[in-house]
Amino acid sequence: MLQQLSAPIKQYLVITGNYWSFTLTDGALRMLVVLYFHQLGYSPIAIASLFLLYEVFGVVTNLVGGWLGARMGLNKTMNVGLFLQIVALLMLAVDPQWLSVAYVMVAQALSGIAKDLNKMSAKSAIKLLVPKEQDGVLFKWVAILTGSKNALKGVGFFLGGLLLTQLGFQGALWFMSLMLLVTWVLSLILLKQDLGKKKHKPKFSEMFSTSKQVNWLSAARLFLFASRDVWFVVALPVYLASVFGWDHWWVGGFMASWVIAYGLVQANAPKLLGKQCSSSQQALIWVAVLTLLPALIALALWSQWYVQVSIVAGLLIFGAVFAVNSSLHSFLIVHFADEDGVSMDVGFYYMANAMGRLAGTILSGLAYQYGGLVSCLLISSVLLMLATALTYGLQRHTR
């Protein structure tokens, strides 16, 4: 059956399988670290600090990684990302006495480099596998890749909670290392050589995008993802564990269910949006709607109105609307990117994405420790207002 498929489809399947395997370990590792160190008595700020270098190096990796992908080929950057994730997992699978905050931050830095090399390579490669002027096909392929990735990241959250319960912290890390090693070997064998290599070797100064559309979209992406992570990364799992008294299984399962549903909505965004999929006006409408949701959830918590129902239902609605926003953004950046050296525009864009995650992660620990979940939600709405204003700027320049 595989022999009957065209070469681009085969490469798409290899890239997607590679991305899926990596995403499972990335989601599981995030949940393992949050729950394990919360169990050890770390404060929300201390837990957030464990991810600081993960996000910082994500910013650098996307910018430099896009340039490297254009010079070396996306197959090489993708495989390097897989290898670095294996190293990061093995670094954490040591005697617990070695797991100081600084040591974990370094391991997480490697994981951040790995994640963004892998994601940048996968998203960029799709542009090269779809024929020109077929925006509907491009949106569908990007949505499937992005949506399935996020659904599997949700499975990874669940897997992290399950493995922590069944195998312990070290056992879980060894299990994931072996799983990813198999993927890495297959990727080395099957992935096409020099995919995405630019015709001329780009200069280091060319890393920054000169496209107005890419710049406006990147700025909007920064605030969009900061608005999610300011309450989702640290504040929400700690809140569920400490205020609701949920155990690891329940926290991991709930977060997993949310991300899986989020990914399914992302994958089906082309069907939901129809022919308007490529419209920056659609992006403006959907981010404006999203701005209202964290404020409404914060109001429900402040007034103590069915707190558990408000959080669960509000999070599900927020996830669905956020998924459409994210899917639109993922399509628009691939659409706007220059085909020759696509990884450079995509890398610049995901650099902004990583900056948003970094800001959101830091704010999540600080805001939760000093103001609780309500303050995190209110900050989320303010960040979304800024994302809306920048998306309006994108619409004007696109029009």
ROMIFI-403475 format. One record per residue (C-alpha): residue number from 1; residue in one letter; x, y, z. Coordinates in Angstrom, 1 decimal. Each point is the difference from the previous one (the first is absolute). Last residue first. Layout:
BEGIN
rec num:NUM	residuo:A	X:X	Y:Y	Z:Z
...
//
This chain:
BEGIN
rec num:399	residuo:R	X:-6.1	Y:43.7	Z:2.5
rec num:398	residuo:T	X:3.0	Y:-1.9	Z:1.4
rec num:397	residuo:H	X:1.3	Y:3.2	Z:1.6
rec num:396	residuo:R	X:-3.3	Y:1.0	Z:1.5
rec num:395	residuo:Q	X:-0.7	Y:-3.6	Z:1.2
rec num:394	residuo:L	X:3.4	Y:-0.2	Z:1.7
rec num:393	residuo:G	X:-0.6	Y:3.2	Z:1.9
rec num:392	residuo:Y	X:-3.3	Y:-1.4	Z:1.2
rec num:391	residuo:T	X:1.9	Y:-3.1	Z:1.1
rec num:390	residuo:L	X:2.2	Y:2.3	Z:2.1
rec num:389	residuo:A	X:-2.9	Y:1.6	Z:1.8
rec num:388	residuo:T	X:-1.6	Y:-3.4	Z:0.7
rec num:387	residuo:A	X:3.3	Y:-1.3	Z:1.4
rec num:386	residuo:L	X:0.2	Y:3.0	Z:2.3
rec num:385	residuo:M	X:-3.5	Y:-0.7	Z:1.2
rec num:384	residuo:L	X:1.0	Y:-3.6	Z:0.5
rec num:383	residuo:L	X:2.8	Y:1.0	Z:2.3
rec num:382	residuo:V	X:-2.5	Y:2.0	Z:2.1
rec num:381	residuo:S	X:-2.3	Y:-3.1	Z:0.1
rec num:380	residuo:S	X:2.8	Y:-2.3	Z:1.2
rec num:379	residuo:I	X:1.0	Y:2.5	Z:2.7
rec num:378	residuo:L	X:-3.6	Y:-0.3	Z:1.4
rec num:377	residuo:L	X:0.2	Y:-3.8	Z:-0.1
rec num:376	residuo:C	X:3.3	Y:-0.1	Z:1.9
rec num:375	residuo:S	X:-1.4	Y:2.4	Z:2.6
rec num:374	residuo:V	X:-3.0	Y:-2.3	Z:0.6
rec num:373	residuo:L	X:2.3	Y:-3.0	Z:0.4
rec num:372	residuo:G	X:1.7	Y:1.4	Z:3.1
rec num:371	residuo:G	X:1.4	Y:3.5	Z:0.5
rec num:370	residuo:Y	X:3.5	Y:-0.3	Z:1.5
rec num:369	residuo:Q	X:1.0	Y:-3.6	Z:-0.8
rec num:368	residuo:Y	X:-2.3	Y:-0.3	Z:-3.0
rec num:367	residuo:A	X:1.3	Y:3.2	Z:-1.6
rec num:366	residuo:L	X:3.6	Y:-0.8	Z:0.5
rec num:365	residuo:G	X:-0.1	Y:-3.7	Z:-1.2
rec num:364	residuo:S	X:-2.2	Y:0.7	Z:-3.0
rec num:363	residuo:L	X:1.8	Y:3.3	Z:-0.9
rec num:362	residuo:I	X:3.2	Y:-1.9	Z:-0.5
rec num:361	residuo:T	X:-1.7	Y:-2.7	Z:-2.1
rec num:360	residuo:G	X:-1.9	Y:2.6	Z:-2.0
rec num:359	residuo:A	X:3.1	Y:2.1	Z:-0.8
rec num:358	residuo:L	X:1.9	Y:-3.1	Z:-1.2
rec num:357	residuo:R	X:-3.0	Y:-1.3	Z:-2.0
rec num:356	residuo:G	X:-0.3	Y:3.3	Z:-1.7
rec num:355	residuo:M	X:3.7	Y:0.1	Z:-0.8
rec num:354	residuo:A	X:-0.3	Y:-3.5	Z:-1.4
rec num:353	residuo:N	X:-2.8	Y:1.1	Z:-2.4
rec num:352	residuo:A	X:2.1	Y:3.0	Z:-1.0
rec num:351	residuo:M	X:2.8	Y:-2.5	Z:-0.8
rec num:350	residuo:Y	X:-2.6	Y:-2.0	Z:-1.8
rec num:349	residuo:Y	X:-0.5	Y:2.8	Z:-2.4
rec num:348	residuo:F	X:3.7	Y:0.5	Z:-0.6
rec num:347	residuo:G	X:0.4	Y:-3.8	Z:-0.6
rec num:346	residuo:V	X:-2.9	Y:0.0	Z:-2.5
rec num:345	residuo:D	X:1.5	Y:2.9	Z:-1.9
rec num:344	residuo:M	X:3.4	Y:-1.7	Z:0.0
rec num:343	residuo:S	X:-1.3	Y:-3.5	Z:-0.6
rec num:342	residuo:V	X:-1.6	Y:1.1	Z:-3.3
rec num:341	residuo:G	X:3.5	Y:0.4	Z:-1.5
rec num:340	residuo:D	X:-1.3	Y:0.3	Z:-3.6
rec num:339	residuo:E	X:-3.8	Y:-0.3	Z:0.5
rec num:338	residuo:D	X:-0.3	Y:3.4	Z:1.7
rec num:337	residuo:A	X:-2.4	Y:-0.2	Z:2.9
rec num:336	residuo:F	X:-3.4	Y:1.6	Z:-0.2
rec num:335	residuo:H	X:-2.0	Y:-3.3	Z:-0.5
rec num:334	residuo:V	X:2.1	Y:-1.8	Z:2.6
rec num:333	residuo:I	X:-0.6	Y:2.8	Z:2.5
rec num:332	residuo:L	X:-3.7	Y:0.2	Z:-0.9
rec num:331	residuo:F	X:-0.6	Y:-3.7	Z:0.5
rec num:330	residuo:S	X:1.4	Y:-0.1	Z:3.5
rec num:329	residuo:H	X:-1.8	Y:3.2	Z:0.9
rec num:328	residuo:L	X:-3.4	Y:-1.4	Z:-1.1
rec num:327	residuo:S	X:0.7	Y:-3.2	Z:2.0
rec num:326	residuo:S	X:0.9	Y:2.0	Z:3.1
rec num:325	residuo:N	X:-3.1	Y:2.1	Z:-0.1
rec num:324	residuo:V	X:-2.2	Y:-3.0	Z:-0.6
rec num:323	residuo:A	X:1.6	Y:-1.8	Z:2.9
rec num:322	residuo:F	X:-0.4	Y:3.0	Z:2.2
rec num:321	residuo:V	X:-3.8	Y:-0.1	Z:-0.6
rec num:320	residuo:A	X:-0.2	Y:-3.7	Z:1.0
rec num:319	residuo:G	X:2.4	Y:0.4	Z:2.9
rec num:318	residuo:F	X:-1.8	Y:3.0	Z:1.5
rec num:317	residuo:I	X:-3.3	Y:-2.0	Z:-0.2
rec num:316	residuo:L	X:1.5	Y:-3.0	Z:1.7
rec num:315	residuo:L	X:1.8	Y:2.2	Z:2.6
rec num:314	residuo:G	X:-3.3	Y:1.8	Z:0.8
rec num:313	residuo:A	X:-1.8	Y:-3.3	Z:0.5
rec num:312	residuo:V	X:2.6	Y:-1.4	Z:2.4
rec num:311	residuo:I	X:0.7	Y:3.2	Z:1.8
rec num:310	residuo:S	X:-3.6	Y:1.2	Z:0.3
rec num:309	residuo:V	X:-1.2	Y:-3.5	Z:1.1
rec num:308	residuo:Q	X:2.6	Y:-0.2	Z:2.7
rec num:307	residuo:V	X:-0.7	Y:3.5	Z:1.3
rec num:306	residuo:Y	X:-3.8	Y:-0.1	Z:-0.1
rec num:305	residuo:W	X:-0.2	Y:3.8	Z:0.5
rec num:304	residuo:Q	X:2.6	Y:1.0	Z:2.6
rec num:303	residuo:S	X:-0.4	Y:3.7	Z:-1.0
rec num:302	residuo:W	X:3.7	Y:0.3	Z:-0.8
rec num:301	residuo:L	X:0.0	Y:-3.4	Z:-1.7
rec num:300	residuo:A	X:-2.9	Y:0.9	Z:-2.3
rec num:299	residuo:L	X:1.6	Y:3.4	Z:-0.8
rec num:298	residuo:A	X:3.3	Y:-1.7	Z:-0.8
rec num:297	residuo:I	X:-1.8	Y:-2.4	Z:-2.4
rec num:296	residuo:L	X:-1.6	Y:3.0	Z:-1.7
rec num:295	residuo:A	X:3.3	Y:1.9	Z:-0.3
rec num:294	residuo:P	X:1.7	Y:-3.1	Z:-1.5
rec num:293	residuo:L	X:-2.8	Y:-0.3	Z:-2.7
rec num:292	residuo:L	X:-0.3	Y:3.6	Z:-1.3
rec num:291	residuo:T	X:3.3	Y:0.1	Z:-1.9
rec num:290	residuo:L	X:-0.8	Y:-3.2	Z:-1.9
rec num:289	residuo:V	X:-2.8	Y:1.8	Z:-1.9
rec num:288	residuo:A	X:2.4	Y:2.7	Z:-1.2
rec num:287	residuo:V	X:2.5	Y:-2.7	Z:-1.0
rec num:286	residuo:W	X:-2.6	Y:-1.7	Z:-2.1
rec num:285	residuo:I	X:-1.1	Y:3.1	Z:-1.9
rec num:284	residuo:L	X:3.6	Y:1.2	Z:-0.7
rec num:283	residuo:A	X:1.0	Y:-3.4	Z:-1.3
rec num:282	residuo:Q	X:-3.0	Y:-0.1	Z:-2.3
rec num:281	residuo:Q	X:1.0	Y:3.4	Z:-1.4
rec num:280	residuo:S	X:3.5	Y:-1.5	Z:-0.7
rec num:279	residuo:S	X:-1.9	Y:-2.1	Z:-2.5
rec num:278	residuo:S	X:1.6	Y:-3.3	Z:-1.1
rec num:277	residuo:C	X:-2.7	Y:-2.3	Z:1.3
rec num:276	residuo:Q	X:-2.9	Y:2.0	Z:-1.4
rec num:275	residuo:K	X:-1.0	Y:-2.8	Z:-2.3
rec num:274	residuo:G	X:-1.1	Y:-2.2	Z:2.8
rec num:273	residuo:L	X:0.7	Y:1.1	Z:3.6
rec num:272	residuo:L	X:-1.2	Y:-3.0	Z:1.9
rec num:271	residuo:K	X:1.2	Y:-2.5	Z:-2.6
rec num:270	residuo:P	X:3.4	Y:1.6	Z:-0.1
rec num:269	residuo:A	X:0.1	Y:0.0	Z:3.8
rec num:268	residuo:N	X:-0.4	Y:-3.8	Z:0.3
rec num:267	residuo:A	X:3.6	Y:-0.7	Z:1.1
rec num:266	residuo:Q	X:-0.1	Y:2.9	Z:2.4
rec num:265	residuo:V	X:-3.2	Y:-1.2	Z:1.6
rec num:264	residuo:L	X:1.5	Y:-3.4	Z:0.5
rec num:263	residuo:G	X:3.1	Y:1.5	Z:1.5
rec num:262	residuo:Y	X:-2.0	Y:2.0	Z:2.6
rec num:261	residuo:A	X:-1.9	Y:-3.1	Z:0.9
rec num:260	residuo:I	X:3.3	Y:-1.9	Z:0.6
rec num:259	residuo:V	X:1.3	Y:3.0	Z:1.9
rec num:258	residuo:W	X:-3.0	Y:0.1	Z:2.3
rec num:257	residuo:S	X:-0.1	Y:-3.8	Z:0.5
rec num:256	residuo:A	X:3.7	Y:0.0	Z:0.9
rec num:255	residuo:M	X:-0.4	Y:2.8	Z:2.6
rec num:254	residuo:F	X:-2.8	Y:-2.0	Z:1.6
rec num:253	residuo:G	X:1.9	Y:-3.3	Z:-0.1
rec num:252	residuo:G	X:3.2	Y:1.5	Z:1.4
rec num:251	residuo:V	X:-1.9	Y:1.8	Z:2.8
rec num:250	residuo:W	X:-2.1	Y:-3.1	Z:0.8
rec num:249	residuo:W	X:2.9	Y:-2.5	Z:0.0
rec num:248	residuo:H	X:2.3	Y:2.3	Z:2.0
rec num:247	residuo:D	X:-2.6	Y:0.4	Z:2.8
rec num:246	residuo:W	X:-2.7	Y:2.7	Z:0.1
rec num:245	residuo:G	X:-0.3	Y:2.0	Z:3.3
rec num:244	residuo:F	X:-2.2	Y:2.7	Z:-1.6
rec num:243	residuo:V	X:2.1	Y:2.8	Z:1.4
rec num:242	residuo:S	X:3.5	Y:-1.6	Z:0.0
rec num:241	residuo:A	X:0.0	Y:-2.4	Z:-3.0
rec num:240	residuo:L	X:-2.4	Y:1.9	Z:-2.2
rec num:239	residuo:Y	X:1.6	Y:3.3	Z:0.8
rec num:238	residuo:V	X:3.5	Y:-1.4	Z:-0.6
rec num:237	residuo:P	X:-1.1	Y:-1.3	Z:-3.4
rec num:236	residuo:L	X:-1.7	Y:3.4	Z:-0.9
rec num:235	residuo:A	X:2.7	Y:2.4	Z:1.2
rec num:234	residuo:V	X:3.1	Y:-1.7	Z:-1.6
rec num:233	residuo:V	X:-0.5	Y:-0.2	Z:-3.8
rec num:232	residuo:F	X:-3.7	Y:0.9	Z:-0.5
rec num:231	residuo:W	X:-0.4	Y:3.4	Z:1.7
rec num:230	residuo:V	X:2.7	Y:2.2	Z:-1.6
rec num:229	residuo:D	X:0.4	Y:-2.7	Z:-2.7
rec num:228	residuo:R	X:-3.1	Y:0.9	Z:-2.0
rec num:227	residuo:S	X:0.4	Y:3.8	Z:0.0
rec num:226	residuo:A	X:3.8	Y:-0.3	Z:-0.8
rec num:225	residuo:F	X:-1.0	Y:-2.1	Z:-3.0
rec num:224	residuo:L	X:-2.2	Y:2.8	Z:-1.5
rec num:223	residuo:F	X:2.4	Y:2.7	Z:1.0
rec num:222	residuo:L	X:2.9	Y:-1.4	Z:-2.0
rec num:221	residuo:R	X:-2.2	Y:-1.1	Z:-2.9
rec num:220	residuo:A	X:-1.2	Y:3.6	Z:-0.5
rec num:219	residuo:A	X:3.6	Y:1.1	Z:-0.3
rec num:218	residuo:S	X:0.7	Y:-2.8	Z:-2.5
rec num:217	residuo:L	X:-3.0	Y:0.8	Z:-2.1
rec num:216	residuo:W	X:1.1	Y:3.6	Z:-0.3
rec num:215	residuo:N	X:3.5	Y:-0.9	Z:-0.9
rec num:214	residuo:V	X:-1.0	Y:-2.7	Z:-2.5
rec num:213	residuo:Q	X:-2.4	Y:2.3	Z:-1.7
rec num:212	residuo:K	X:2.6	Y:2.8	Z:-0.2
rec num:211	residuo:S	X:2.6	Y:-2.3	Z:-1.6
rec num:210	residuo:T	X:3.6	Y:0.9	Z:0.8
rec num:209	residuo:S	X:0.5	Y:-3.0	Z:2.3
rec num:208	residuo:F	X:3.1	Y:-0.1	Z:2.2
rec num:207	residuo:M	X:2.3	Y:-2.9	Z:-0.7
rec num:206	residuo:E	X:1.6	Y:1.8	Z:-3.0
rec num:205	residuo:S	X:2.9	Y:1.4	Z:2.2
rec num:204	residuo:F	X:1.4	Y:-3.6	Z:0.3
rec num:203	residuo:K	X:0.5	Y:-0.1	Z:-3.7
rec num:202	residuo:P	X:-2.0	Y:-2.4	Z:-2.1
rec num:201	residuo:K	X:1.8	Y:-2.8	Z:-2.0
rec num:200	residuo:H	X:-1.4	Y:0.1	Z:-3.5
rec num:199	residuo:K	X:-2.7	Y:-2.4	Z:-1.3
rec num:198	residuo:K	X:-1.4	Y:-0.5	Z:3.5
rec num:197	residuo:K	X:-0.2	Y:-3.5	Z:1.4
rec num:196	residuo:G	X:-3.6	Y:-0.9	Z:0.8
rec num:195	residuo:L	X:0.5	Y:-3.8	Z:-0.2
rec num:194	residuo:D	X:3.7	Y:-0.7	Z:-0.3
rec num:193	residuo:Q	X:-0.3	Y:-3.8	Z:0.3
rec num:192	residuo:K	X:-3.4	Y:-1.6	Z:0.2
rec num:191	residuo:L	X:-1.0	Y:-1.5	Z:3.3
rec num:190	residuo:L	X:-0.2	Y:-3.9	Z:0.1
rec num:189	residuo:I	X:3.3	Y:-1.2	Z:1.5
rec num:188	residuo:L	X:0.8	Y:2.7	Z:2.5
rec num:187	residuo:S	X:-3.7	Y:0.2	Z:1.0
rec num:186	residuo:L	X:-0.1	Y:-3.7	Z:0.7
rec num:185	residuo:V	X:3.0	Y:0.3	Z:2.4
rec num:184	residuo:W	X:-1.5	Y:3.0	Z:1.7
rec num:183	residuo:T	X:-3.4	Y:-1.7	Z:0.5
rec num:182	residuo:V	X:1.6	Y:-3.0	Z:1.7
rec num:181	residuo:L	X:2.0	Y:2.3	Z:2.3
rec num:180	residuo:L	X:-3.3	Y:1.8	Z:0.9
rec num:179	residuo:M	X:-1.5	Y:-3.1	Z:1.5
rec num:178	residuo:L	X:3.1	Y:-0.8	Z:1.9
rec num:177	residuo:S	X:0.3	Y:3.4	Z:1.5
rec num:176	residuo:M	X:-3.7	Y:0.0	Z:0.9
rec num:175	residuo:F	X:0.3	Y:-3.2	Z:2.1
rec num:174	residuo:W	X:3.2	Y:1.3	Z:1.7
rec num:173	residuo:L	X:-1.8	Y:3.2	Z:1.0
rec num:172	residuo:A	X:-3.0	Y:-1.8	Z:1.4
rec num:171	residuo:G	X:2.2	Y:-2.3	Z:2.1
rec num:170	residuo:Q	X:1.8	Y:3.0	Z:1.5
rec num:169	residuo:F	X:-3.2	Y:1.9	Z:1.1
rec num:168	residuo:G	X:-1.9	Y:-3.1	Z:1.3
rec num:167	residuo:L	X:-1.1	Y:-2.9	Z:-2.1
rec num:166	residuo:Q	X:-3.8	Y:-0.3	Z:0.6
rec num:165	residuo:T	X:-1.0	Y:3.4	Z:1.5
rec num:164	residuo:L	X:2.6	Y:2.1	Z:-1.9
rec num:163	residuo:L	X:-0.8	Y:-2.0	Z:-3.1
rec num:162	residuo:L	X:-3.7	Y:0.7	Z:0.2
rec num:161	residuo:G	X:0.4	Y:3.8	Z:0.7
rec num:160	residuo:G	X:2.5	Y:0.3	Z:-2.9
rec num:159	residuo:L	X:-2.2	Y:-2.2	Z:-2.3
rec num:158	residuo:F	X:-3.0	Y:2.3	Z:0.6
rec num:157	residuo:F	X:2.1	Y:3.0	Z:-0.9
rec num:156	residuo:G	X:1.4	Y:-1.8	Z:-3.0
rec num:155	residuo:V	X:-3.5	Y:-0.9	Z:-1.1
rec num:154	residuo:G	X:-0.6	Y:3.8	Z:0.0
rec num:153	residuo:K	X:3.2	Y:0.5	Z:-2.0
rec num:152	residuo:L	X:-1.5	Y:-2.6	Z:-2.4
rec num:151	residuo:A	X:-3.0	Y:2.2	Z:-0.5
rec num:150	residuo:N	X:2.3	Y:2.9	Z:-0.5
rec num:149	residuo:K	X:2.0	Y:-1.8	Z:-2.7
rec num:148	residuo:S	X:-3.1	Y:-1.2	Z:-1.7
rec num:147	residuo:G	X:-1.3	Y:3.5	Z:-0.2
rec num:146	residuo:T	X:3.3	Y:1.5	Z:-1.3
rec num:145	residuo:L	X:0.6	Y:-2.7	Z:-2.7
rec num:144	residuo:I	X:-3.7	Y:-0.2	Z:-1.0
rec num:143	residuo:A	X:-0.3	Y:3.8	Z:-0.1
rec num:142	residuo:V	X:3.1	Y:0.4	Z:-2.1
rec num:141	residuo:W	X:-1.2	Y:-2.6	Z:-2.5
rec num:140	residuo:K	X:-3.4	Y:1.5	Z:-0.2
rec num:139	residuo:F	X:1.3	Y:3.5	Z:-0.3
rec num:138	residuo:L	X:2.4	Y:-1.0	Z:-2.8
rec num:137	residuo:V	X:-2.8	Y:-1.9	Z:-1.9
rec num:136	residuo:G	X:-2.2	Y:3.1	Z:0.2
rec num:135	residuo:D	X:2.8	Y:2.3	Z:-1.0
rec num:134	residuo:Q	X:0.8	Y:-1.9	Z:-3.2
rec num:133	residuo:E	X:1.8	Y:2.9	Z:-1.8
rec num:132	residuo:K	X:3.4	Y:-1.9	Z:0.0
rec num:131	residuo:P	X:0.1	Y:-3.8	Z:0.4
rec num:130	residuo:V	X:0.3	Y:-1.3	Z:3.6
rec num:129	residuo:L	X:3.2	Y:-1.8	Z:1.1
rec num:128	residuo:L	X:2.2	Y:3.1	Z:0.4
rec num:127	residuo:K	X:-2.4	Y:1.8	Z:2.3
rec num:126	residuo:I	X:-0.4	Y:-3.1	Z:2.2
rec num:125	residuo:A	X:3.8	Y:0.0	Z:0.6
rec num:124	residuo:S	X:-0.1	Y:3.3	Z:1.9
rec num:123	residuo:K	X:-2.5	Y:-1.3	Z:2.6
rec num:122	residuo:A	X:2.0	Y:-3.2	Z:0.7
rec num:121	residuo:S	X:3.4	Y:1.8	Z:0.2
rec num:120	residuo:M	X:-1.3	Y:2.7	Z:2.3
rec num:119	residuo:K	X:-1.6	Y:-2.6	Z:2.2
rec num:118	residuo:N	X:3.1	Y:-2.2	Z:0.3
rec num:117	residuo:L	X:2.5	Y:2.8	Z:0.6
rec num:116	residuo:D	X:-2.5	Y:1.6	Z:2.4
rec num:115	residuo:K	X:-0.4	Y:-3.2	Z:2.1
rec num:114	residuo:A	X:3.7	Y:-0.8	Z:0.1
rec num:113	residuo:I	X:1.2	Y:3.5	Z:1.1
rec num:112	residuo:G	X:-2.7	Y:-0.1	Z:2.7
rec num:111	residuo:S	X:1.1	Y:-3.5	Z:1.1
rec num:110	residuo:L	X:3.6	Y:1.2	Z:0.3
rec num:109	residuo:A	X:-1.1	Y:2.9	Z:2.1
rec num:108	residuo:Q	X:-2.1	Y:-2.4	Z:2.1
rec num:107	residuo:A	X:3.2	Y:-2.0	Z:0.8
rec num:106	residuo:V	X:1.7	Y:3.3	Z:1.0
rec num:105	residuo:M	X:-3.0	Y:1.1	Z:2.2
rec num:104	residuo:V	X:0.0	Y:-3.4	Z:1.7
rec num:103	residuo:Y	X:3.7	Y:0.4	Z:1.0
rec num:102	residuo:A	X:-0.6	Y:3.5	Z:1.3
rec num:101	residuo:V	X:-3.0	Y:-1.0	Z:2.1
rec num:100	residuo:S	X:1.9	Y:-2.9	Z:1.5
rec num:99	residuo:L	X:-0.8	Y:-3.5	Z:-1.2
rec num:98	residuo:W	X:3.3	Y:-1.7	Z:1.0
rec num:97	residuo:Q	X:-1.6	Y:-1.6	Z:3.1
rec num:96	residuo:P	X:-2.7	Y:-1.5	Z:-2.2
rec num:95	residuo:D	X:2.7	Y:-2.4	Z:-1.4
rec num:94	residuo:V	X:-0.1	Y:0.3	Z:-3.8
rec num:93	residuo:A	X:-2.8	Y:-0.2	Z:-2.5
rec num:92	residuo:L	X:0.0	Y:3.8	Z:-0.6
rec num:91	residuo:M	X:3.1	Y:0.0	Z:-2.1
rec num:90	residuo:L	X:-1.4	Y:-3.0	Z:-1.9
rec num:89	residuo:L	X:-3.1	Y:2.0	Z:-1.1
rec num:88	residuo:A	X:2.1	Y:2.9	Z:-1.1
rec num:87	residuo:V	X:2.3	Y:-2.2	Z:-2.1
rec num:86	residuo:I	X:-3.0	Y:-1.7	Z:-1.7
rec num:85	residuo:Q	X:-1.4	Y:3.5	Z:-0.7
rec num:84	residuo:L	X:3.4	Y:1.1	Z:-1.5
rec num:83	residuo:F	X:-0.2	Y:-3.0	Z:-2.5
rec num:82	residuo:L	X:-3.5	Y:0.8	Z:-1.2
rec num:81	residuo:G	X:1.0	Y:3.7	Z:-0.6
rec num:80	residuo:V	X:3.1	Y:-1.1	Z:-1.9
rec num:79	residuo:N	X:-2.2	Y:-2.1	Z:-2.2
rec num:78	residuo:M	X:-2.3	Y:2.9	Z:-0.9
rec num:77	residuo:T	X:2.9	Y:2.4	Z:-0.6
rec num:76	residuo:K	X:1.6	Y:-2.5	Z:-2.4
rec num:75	residuo:N	X:-3.2	Y:-0.8	Z:-2.0
rec num:74	residuo:L	X:-0.7	Y:3.7	Z:-0.2
rec num:73	residuo:G	X:3.0	Y:0.7	Z:-2.2
rec num:72	residuo:M	X:3.4	Y:1.4	Z:0.8
rec num:71	residuo:R	X:-0.1	Y:3.7	Z:-1.0
rec num:70	residuo:A	X:-3.8	Y:0.7	Z:0.1
rec num:69	residuo:G	X:-0.4	Y:-2.2	Z:3.1
rec num:68	residuo:L	X:2.9	Y:1.8	Z:1.7
rec num:67	residuo:W	X:-1.6	Y:3.4	Z:-0.5
rec num:66	residuo:G	X:-3.4	Y:-1.3	Z:1.3
rec num:65	residuo:G	X:1.9	Y:-1.6	Z:2.9
rec num:64	residuo:V	X:1.7	Y:3.3	Z:0.9
rec num:63	residuo:L	X:-3.4	Y:1.8	Z:0.6
rec num:62	residuo:N	X:-1.9	Y:-2.9	Z:1.2
rec num:61	residuo:T	X:2.8	Y:-1.1	Z:2.3
rec num:60	residuo:V	X:0.5	Y:3.4	Z:1.6
rec num:59	residuo:V	X:-3.6	Y:0.3	Z:1.1
rec num:58	residuo:G	X:-0.2	Y:-3.7	Z:1.0
rec num:57	residuo:F	X:3.2	Y:0.5	Z:2.0
rec num:56	residuo:V	X:-1.8	Y:2.5	Z:2.2
rec num:55	residuo:E	X:-3.1	Y:-2.3	Z:0.3
rec num:54	residuo:Y	X:1.8	Y:-3.0	Z:1.3
rec num:53	residuo:L	X:2.4	Y:2.3	Z:1.9
rec num:52	residuo:L	X:-3.0	Y:1.2	Z:2.1
rec num:51	residuo:F	X:-1.7	Y:-3.4	Z:0.3
rec num:50	residuo:L	X:1.4	Y:-0.8	Z:3.5
rec num:49	residuo:S	X:-0.7	Y:3.6	Z:1.0
rec num:48	residuo:A	X:-3.7	Y:-0.7	Z:-0.2
rec num:47	residuo:I	X:0.3	Y:-2.7	Z:2.6
rec num:46	residuo:A	X:1.9	Y:2.3	Z:2.3
rec num:45	residuo:I	X:-2.7	Y:2.7	Z:-0.5
rec num:44	residuo:P	X:-2.8	Y:-2.5	Z:0.7
rec num:43	residuo:S	X:1.8	Y:-1.1	Z:3.2
rec num:42	residuo:Y	X:1.9	Y:-3.3	Z:0.2
rec num:41	residuo:G	X:-1.3	Y:-2.5	Z:2.6
rec num:40	residuo:L	X:1.4	Y:-3.3	Z:-1.4
rec num:39	residuo:Q	X:-3.5	Y:-0.8	Z:-1.3
rec num:38	residuo:H	X:0.1	Y:3.3	Z:-2.0
rec num:37	residuo:F	X:3.3	Y:-1.2	Z:-1.3
rec num:36	residuo:Y	X:-1.4	Y:-3.3	Z:-1.3
rec num:35	residuo:L	X:-3.3	Y:1.5	Z:-1.3
rec num:34	residuo:V	X:1.6	Y:2.8	Z:-2.1
rec num:33	residuo:V	X:3.0	Y:-2.1	Z:-1.2
rec num:32	residuo:L	X:-2.1	Y:-3.0	Z:-1.0
rec num:31	residuo:M	X:-2.7	Y:2.1	Z:-1.7
rec num:30	residuo:R	X:2.6	Y:1.8	Z:-2.2
rec num:29	residuo:L	X:1.8	Y:-3.3	Z:-0.7
rec num:28	residuo:A	X:-3.2	Y:-1.7	Z:-1.2
rec num:27	residuo:G	X:-0.8	Y:2.9	Z:-2.4
rec num:26	residuo:D	X:3.5	Y:0.0	Z:-1.5
rec num:25	residuo:T	X:0.2	Y:-3.8	Z:-0.1
rec num:24	residuo:L	X:-3.2	Y:-0.3	Z:-2.0
rec num:23	residuo:T	X:0.9	Y:2.9	Z:-2.2
rec num:22	residuo:F	X:3.3	Y:-1.7	Z:-1.1
rec num:21	residuo:S	X:-1.9	Y:-3.0	Z:-1.1
rec num:20	residuo:W	X:-2.6	Y:2.0	Z:-1.9
rec num:19	residuo:Y	X:2.6	Y:2.2	Z:-1.7
rec num:18	residuo:N	X:1.8	Y:-3.0	Z:-1.4
rec num:17	residuo:G	X:-3.2	Y:-1.6	Z:-1.1
rec num:16	residuo:T	X:-1.0	Y:3.3	Z:-1.7
rec num:15	residuo:I	X:3.3	Y:0.4	Z:-1.8
rec num:14	residuo:V	X:0.0	Y:-3.6	Z:-1.2
rec num:13	residuo:L	X:-3.6	Y:0.3	Z:-1.2
rec num:12	residuo:Y	X:0.7	Y:3.3	Z:-1.8
rec num:11	residuo:Q	X:3.0	Y:-1.6	Z:-1.6
rec num:10	residuo:K	X:-2.1	Y:-2.9	Z:-1.3
rec num:9	residuo:I	X:-2.6	Y:2.5	Z:-1.2
rec num:8	residuo:P	X:2.6	Y:2.0	Z:-1.9
rec num:7	residuo:A	X:1.4	Y:-3.2	Z:-1.6
rec num:6	residuo:S	X:-3.4	Y:-1.1	Z:-1.3
rec num:5	residuo:L	X:-1.7	Y:-3.0	Z:1.6
rec num:4	residuo:Q	X:-0.2	Y:-3.4	Z:-1.8
rec num:3	residuo:Q	X:3.1	Y:-1.3	Z:1.8
rec num:2	residuo:L	X:-1.7	Y:0.6	Z:3.4
rec num:1	residuo:M	X:-2.8	Y:-2.4	Z:-0.9
//
